[in-house]
Amino acid sequence: DYAAVRMAAYTGDLKDWGSNLDIMSKKAKELGSTTLFTATQAADGMRLLGMAGLSAKEVISAIPTVLNMATAASMDLAQASDMTIQVLKGMGLQISDMARVTDVLSYVANASISEVASLGEAMKYVASVASAAGVSIEETAAAMGVLSNAGRGATMAGTDIRRIILALEAPTKKATDALKQMGVQISHNADGTVNFMKTMESLGKANMTSAQAFAMFGKEGTSAALILARSIPAWKEMTIGAQNSAGATAELSKIMAGTAVGSFKMMKSAAESLLTSIGTPLLSVLQLLVAGFTGVMRAVTELAETTTTICSGVASC
């Protein structure tokens, strides 16, 4: 109950959260008995999501996904919730897409030598640009996986992709000259946004040289552009895999929960849920006892202070 009340207090929306506290408390207890996290940890995860701007109903819907992400990637709840929300908002997606975000990251992490945390960190640098350019989270994450396999991981891959997309959206004169030299045109989608993969595929087929890549993407973007242009089959395969990754995070979470460490954590969570269930009916009685005891302690403290003052006065006489 204390953890549930903290949710409402921290979000500042007492009306919305207060009216849903009972439902959220039950949800936290349910998750505490069925996941590696205790009911208290689940409630704290809800608080973190609420602080990110989610409504009470959105939090109730999203918290199982975040717990699965944390379990599958061996992350703490704060890291998992922060990463998931940032990627979600950066890509311009809805709360209903949260499972899609975690599944894509989980799939790509396992299809490459990258890690979920690294992919999430890299997404911070490119998500908003990719979204504005019409590049899907699946294609973006797959590009990161390809770059990671080539030794350009984490933030490096994120900044690489951001730089390439921006260069394709607003090509310089040098870039335009290089494109003409190769006989390549930047491909666009029906809505006018850049078709990222198709353009890179055209550059690869034209055997783009290091000098041409430098002219188009600058010193920092040359290596990544060459890697992507020459890795189209792997990039396409990973993108398709990401598009069909529904359930990947939940499956990985089950596998992690089945390990010895996972089983032990599950036991601890279930034990706390049992104690919570036993204690809940007694809470009102305990609250009265604690309140009464607090009053007695205050009275004793006041008596002690009064006695000390009297004794001090007698001693000075």
Salt bridges, closest charged atoms under 4 A:
ASP22 OD2 - LYS26 NZ 3.48
GLU30 OE2 - LYS27 NZ 3.70
ASP44 OD1 - ARG6 NH1 3.60
ASP44 OD1 - ARG47 NE 2.74
GLU121 OE1 - LYS124 NZ 3.15
GLU138 OE2 - ARG100 NE 2.80
ASP160 OD2 - ARG152 NE 2.61
ASP160 OD1 - ARG163 NH1 3.95
ASP177 OD2 - LYS173 NZ 3.12
GLU201 OE2 - LYS205 NZ 3.87
GLU201 OE2 - LYS236 NZ 3.15
